[in-house]
Amino acid sequence: MDYIKWDVRRIPLRARYQIARGQDTPAYPVAPPLQPRRYRAPGRERHPVGDNAYGAMSSQGFPLAARAAASERARFVRQTYGYLALAAVAFAAVEWVLLRIPGIHRLADVMTRGYDWLLTLVAFMVVASLADRWARSGASRAMQCLGFAVYLVAEAVLFVPLLLGVAAAGNASDVLPTAGVLTFLLAAGLTGVVAVTRADFSFLRSALTIGGFLALGLIVAGILIGFNLGLWFALATVVFAAASLLYHTTGVLQTSRTDQPVAAALALVASIALLFWYVVQIVRGERHS
């Protein structure tokens, strides 16, 4: 028998011993047939990165950022942060318009009155979920941008009561620039950590899920019972938002599909908006103390 073509690893140990001694091996007259390996094109090898452990290619056929060509990855990152910069300008413009609408103070009072603030948060989460689904869909780029725009408008409306409260305190010219600079520095620093170290922060997903439900539960309890969550909750939420930004920045640089710059930018906007919200509250409380 011709044993040269046998795959030694597939021959039982007893048969190997008999072959080495030149003994007959009637129990194994032929080698177990080799199973044909599934051909995997270059660039499609399995790559367990973050949540996309199914491979370097998504089910839609677009490469993940970590395994895309350098030029394609650079284009994806430029597009993502271009959308992020555009979102910052658009958010400021929409907020400027909203704050100058006649009767906006009455709308803010309705949004924050009693249990109405809870309904406002639920409505925002529904709109945000819908916008995120549009941005992550395989639909046209126009549909993704529509979801992005809807989210920005909803976020701007949610910020109206907070900004009006800061303005009513008479220190908006001090609080908002300070909070804006601090938020920018924190976001830039956290992005730089991921970009320079290439660390994978996708392990934060479980902690963010648990922390998000815990924070939401505390917010709902505060609305229903009527107590102020205070400075420590704001500080804890800043830490939560920072961890969320690390997680989503990992997504931009490693685990996102290269055809989803809009969705990647939306995730970054959500984390930065949450960070800005509680930084404003911390700076505002510090100015009042």
Backbone torsions as a table, in degrees:
resi	resn	phi	psi	omega
1	MET	NA	150.0	-178.3
2	ASP	-95.7	108.5	-179.1
3	TYR	-95.7	-2.1	-173.3
4	ILE	-65.2	-34.9	-176.3
5	LYS	-86.9	2.0	179.5
6	TRP	-72.1	145.7	169.9
7	ASP	-88.6	106.9	-172.0
8	VAL	-57.6	-33.9	-177.8
9	ARG	-65.6	-18.5	-177.7
10	ARG	-99.2	4.5	178.6
11	ILE	-97.7	128.5	178.9
12	PRO	-56.6	151.9	-175.2
13	LEU	-59.4	-40.4	-179.3
14	ARG	-62.6	-40.8	179.6
15	ALA	-65.7	-37.3	177.9
16	ARG	-60.5	-42.4	-179.9
17	TYR	-63.1	-42.9	179.6
18	GLN	-66.2	-38.4	178.1
19	ILE	-64.2	-42.7	-178.8
20	ALA	-62.9	-31.7	179.8
21	ARG	-90.0	2.0	177.8
22	GLY	76.1	15.5	-179.2
23	GLN	-81.9	156.0	177.2
24	ASP	-72.6	143.7	-178.8
25	THR	-125.7	72.6	-177.4
26	PRO	-63.4	-25.8	-179.3
27	ALA	-71.3	-20.6	-176.8
28	TYR	-132.6	67.5	-176.0
29	PRO	-67.5	-25.3	178.6
30	VAL	-135.2	157.9	178.8
31	ALA	-73.3	146.6	175.0
32	PRO	-57.1	136.0	-177.0
33	PRO	-63.7	139.1	177.5
34	LEU	-72.5	134.6	176.3
35	GLN	-80.2	129.6	-179.0
36	PRO	-66.0	131.6	178.8
37	ARG	-76.8	137.3	178.5
38	ARG	-70.1	129.1	-179.4
39	TYR	-68.9	132.3	178.1
40	ARG	-124.0	115.2	-175.4
41	ALA	-62.4	154.4	177.9
42	PRO	-56.7	136.0	-178.7
43	GLY	90.2	-5.6	-179.8
44	ARG	-110.9	12.9	178.4
45	GLU	-65.9	155.9	-177.7
46	ARG	-64.7	138.2	-176.1
47	HIS	-143.5	95.2	-176.0
48	PRO	-74.4	86.0	177.7
49	VAL	-115.6	118.7	174.2
50	GLY	56.5	-135.2	-176.7
51	ASP	-81.6	-15.3	-177.7
52	ASN	-95.1	58.4	-176.6
53	ALA	-79.2	3.8	-177.8
54	TYR	-83.2	-4.6	176.1
55	GLY	141.7	176.4	-177.2
56	ALA	-80.3	-11.8	177.0
57	MET	-113.7	138.9	175.6
58	SER	-77.6	169.6	179.3
59	SER	-64.6	-20.3	178.2
60	GLN	-86.4	-2.5	176.5
61	GLY	91.8	2.2	178.5
62	PHE	-94.5	138.2	-177.6
63	PRO	-70.6	151.9	172.1
64	LEU	-74.5	154.4	-175.0
65	ALA	-58.9	-37.1	-176.6
66	ALA	-66.4	-27.3	-176.2
67	ARG	-113.9	6.6	177.2
68	ALA	-76.3	162.8	174.5
69	ALA	-60.0	152.0	-175.5
70	ALA	-57.2	-42.1	-178.9
71	SER	-66.9	-40.1	179.7
72	GLU	-68.1	-40.4	178.2
73	ARG	-64.9	-42.5	178.8
74	ALA	-63.1	-39.6	177.6
75	ARG	-63.8	-41.5	179.2
76	PHE	-63.0	-44.2	-179.8
77	VAL	-65.4	-41.4	177.7
78	ARG	-61.7	-43.0	179.3
79	GLN	-64.6	-42.5	-178.5
80	THR	-61.4	-49.4	-177.9
81	TYR	-76.7	-20.8	170.4
82	GLY	-66.4	-44.0	175.1
83	TYR	-63.1	-36.6	178.9
84	LEU	-64.3	-44.9	177.6
85	ALA	-63.7	-41.4	177.2
86	LEU	-62.2	-37.7	179.1
87	ALA	-63.9	-39.2	179.5
88	ALA	-63.1	-43.7	179.3
89	VAL	-66.9	-44.6	-179.1
90	ALA	-64.0	-40.5	179.0
91	PHE	-60.8	-45.8	179.5
92	ALA	-62.7	-39.8	-179.6
93	ALA	-67.1	-45.7	179.8
94	VAL	-63.7	-39.9	179.4
95	GLU	-64.8	-40.2	178.5
96	TRP	-60.5	-42.8	179.2
97	VAL	-66.6	-45.7	-177.1
98	LEU	-61.3	-41.5	-176.0
99	LEU	-70.7	-11.1	178.8
100	ARG	-106.5	7.0	176.3
101	ILE	-77.2	130.0	177.2
102	PRO	-60.0	134.4	178.8
103	GLY	85.0	8.9	-177.9
104	ILE	-66.9	-27.0	178.1
105	HIS	-65.9	-37.8	178.1
106	ARG	-66.4	-38.6	176.5
107	LEU	-62.3	-42.3	179.3
108	ALA	-64.1	-38.3	177.9
109	ASP	-64.2	-41.1	179.0
110	VAL	-65.5	-40.5	-178.1
111	MET	-63.4	-34.9	-171.8
112	THR	-106.1	5.3	-176.0
113	ARG	-82.1	114.6	175.5
114	GLY	56.4	-129.2	-177.9
115	TYR	-75.0	-8.1	-179.7
116	ASP	-63.5	-28.1	178.2
117	TRP	-66.6	-34.8	175.9
118	LEU	-65.0	-43.0	177.6
119	LEU	-64.0	-36.3	177.6
120	THR	-63.3	-43.0	179.3
121	LEU	-65.6	-40.4	178.3
122	VAL	-63.9	-43.3	178.9
123	ALA	-62.9	-39.7	178.5
124	PHE	-63.9	-42.6	-179.8
125	MET	-64.2	-37.1	177.6
126	VAL	-65.2	-46.9	179.4
127	VAL	-63.8	-41.7	-180.0
128	ALA	-63.7	-39.9	178.4
129	SER	-64.5	-41.8	178.4
130	LEU	-65.2	-43.6	179.9
131	ALA	-64.1	-39.8	178.3
132	ASP	-65.0	-38.2	178.6
133	ARG	-64.2	-41.3	177.6
134	TRP	-63.8	-42.2	-176.8
135	ALA	-67.4	-30.4	-177.6
136	ARG	-93.7	-2.1	-177.7
137	SER	-72.3	163.3	176.2
138	GLY	-85.9	17.6	-179.6
139	ALA	-74.2	-173.3	-177.7
140	SER	-65.8	161.4	177.5
141	ARG	-62.1	-30.6	178.4
142	ALA	-62.7	-42.0	178.5
143	MET	-65.9	-39.2	177.6
144	GLN	-63.5	-42.7	179.3
145	CYS	-67.4	-32.5	175.9
146	LEU	-62.9	-44.9	176.0
147	GLY	-60.3	-40.2	178.1
148	PHE	-61.4	-44.5	-179.0
149	ALA	-66.9	-40.8	178.5
150	VAL	-60.5	-42.3	179.8
151	TYR	-63.7	-42.6	-179.1
152	LEU	-62.3	-41.7	179.1
153	VAL	-65.1	-43.7	178.8
154	ALA	-62.3	-40.6	178.5
155	GLU	-65.1	-40.7	179.0
156	ALA	-63.9	-41.3	177.5
157	VAL	-63.2	-40.2	-179.6
158	LEU	-63.8	-32.0	-178.1
159	PHE	-78.7	-12.7	-174.4
160	VAL	-57.2	-50.8	-179.7
161	PRO	-60.4	-38.9	-179.7
162	LEU	-63.4	-46.9	-177.2
163	LEU	-69.9	-35.4	176.1
164	LEU	-65.9	-36.9	176.5
165	GLY	-64.5	-39.9	176.9
166	VAL	-65.3	-42.2	179.4
167	ALA	-64.8	-37.9	-179.7
168	ALA	-65.6	-27.9	179.1
169	ALA	-75.1	-10.5	176.1
170	GLY	82.0	8.9	-179.6
171	ASN	-126.0	30.0	-179.8
172	ALA	-62.8	-35.1	-178.2
173	SER	-68.3	-15.8	179.0
174	ASP	-103.1	-43.7	-174.4
175	VAL	-69.6	-50.2	-173.1
176	LEU	-65.1	-45.8	176.4
177	PRO	-61.8	-39.9	179.4
178	THR	-63.7	-46.3	179.1
179	ALA	-64.8	-37.9	178.7
180	GLY	-63.3	-43.9	179.9
181	VAL	-66.4	-43.8	179.4
182	LEU	-61.8	-42.6	178.7
183	THR	-63.2	-42.9	179.4
184	PHE	-62.2	-44.1	-179.3
185	LEU	-65.1	-41.9	178.3
186	LEU	-63.9	-46.0	-179.2
187	ALA	-63.8	-43.3	179.8
188	ALA	-65.3	-41.5	179.7
189	GLY	-64.6	-43.6	179.5
190	LEU	-67.1	-38.5	176.2
191	THR	-63.8	-40.4	178.3
192	GLY	-64.0	-35.2	177.7
193	VAL	-59.9	-46.2	-179.0
194	VAL	-69.0	-41.2	-176.5
195	ALA	-68.2	-38.2	-176.0
196	VAL	-81.1	-46.0	-176.1
197	THR	-82.1	-19.0	-174.8
198	ARG	57.8	25.5	179.8
199	ALA	-70.5	147.4	-179.7
200	ASP	-100.2	108.2	-178.6
201	PHE	-99.6	19.5	179.0
202	SER	-66.6	-16.7	178.1
203	PHE	-67.0	-11.8	-179.0
204	LEU	-77.2	-5.7	-173.9
205	ARG	-58.3	-48.4	-178.4
206	SER	-63.0	-43.2	179.5
207	ALA	-64.2	-38.5	178.6
208	LEU	-67.6	-37.9	178.3
209	THR	-63.2	-47.8	179.8
210	ILE	-65.4	-45.6	179.8
211	GLY	-63.4	-36.1	178.7
212	GLY	-65.1	-44.8	178.1
213	PHE	-65.6	-37.3	178.7
214	LEU	-65.3	-45.7	179.2
215	ALA	-63.3	-42.1	178.7
216	LEU	-63.0	-40.2	177.9
217	GLY	-62.4	-40.3	178.5
218	LEU	-66.7	-38.8	178.9
219	ILE	-64.6	-45.3	179.1
220	VAL	-62.7	-42.2	178.8
221	ALA	-63.4	-40.2	178.3
222	GLY	-62.9	-37.5	178.8
223	ILE	-70.4	-43.9	-175.8
224	LEU	-71.4	-41.0	-176.8
225	ILE	-86.9	-30.2	177.2
226	GLY	90.4	39.6	176.7
227	PHE	-118.7	154.7	-178.6
228	ASN	-86.1	129.5	-178.2
229	LEU	-71.2	-24.6	170.6
230	GLY	82.6	-176.3	-174.1
231	LEU	-68.4	-38.2	-175.9
232	TRP	-65.4	-36.0	176.6
233	PHE	-66.1	-39.8	177.8
234	ALA	-62.2	-42.7	178.6
235	LEU	-64.5	-42.9	179.1
236	ALA	-63.8	-36.8	179.9
237	THR	-71.6	-31.3	173.4
238	VAL	-62.6	-42.0	176.2
239	VAL	-62.7	-42.8	178.1
240	PHE	-60.4	-45.3	-179.8
241	ALA	-64.8	-37.4	177.6
242	ALA	-63.9	-42.6	177.3
243	ALA	-64.1	-39.2	177.3
244	SER	-62.8	-39.5	178.7
245	LEU	-66.0	-39.5	175.4
246	LEU	-61.0	-43.9	-179.0
247	TYR	-62.0	-47.5	-176.6
248	HIS	-74.8	-27.8	174.3
249	THR	-67.8	-37.0	172.3
250	THR	-58.3	-40.1	177.7
251	GLY	-61.1	-41.2	180.0
252	VAL	-63.7	-44.0	-172.9
253	LEU	-87.2	-14.4	-173.9
254	GLN	-135.3	-54.2	-164.5
255	THR	-103.3	-4.4	179.2
256	SER	-81.1	154.0	172.9
257	ARG	-76.3	145.6	-176.1
258	THR	-73.3	-6.9	175.9
259	ASP	-97.5	12.4	-176.1
260	GLN	-123.4	48.4	177.4
261	PRO	-65.6	-30.3	179.8
262	VAL	-66.8	-47.2	179.5
263	ALA	-64.1	-40.4	178.7
264	ALA	-63.3	-41.5	178.7
265	ALA	-66.5	-37.1	179.7
266	LEU	-63.3	-40.9	178.1
267	ALA	-62.8	-40.2	178.0
268	LEU	-66.3	-40.7	179.3
269	VAL	-61.5	-42.6	179.9
270	ALA	-61.0	-43.0	-179.5
271	SER	-67.4	-42.7	-178.4
272	ILE	-69.4	-37.0	178.0
273	ALA	-63.5	-42.6	176.9
274	LEU	-62.8	-41.5	177.8
275	LEU	-61.6	-46.4	-178.6
276	PHE	-63.3	-40.8	-179.2
277	TRP	-55.7	-48.7	-175.1
278	TYR	-83.3	-23.8	171.4
279	VAL	-66.3	-40.2	175.4
280	VAL	-58.6	-44.7	-179.2
281	GLN	-65.0	-38.4	179.4
282	ILE	-67.1	-46.7	179.6
283	VAL	-64.2	-39.7	178.5
284	ARG	-63.1	-43.5	178.1
285	GLY	-65.5	-36.6	179.9
286	GLU	-67.6	-36.2	178.7
287	ARG	-69.9	-31.5	-179.3
288	HIS	-78.5	-23.6	-176.5
289	SER	-77.8	NA	NA
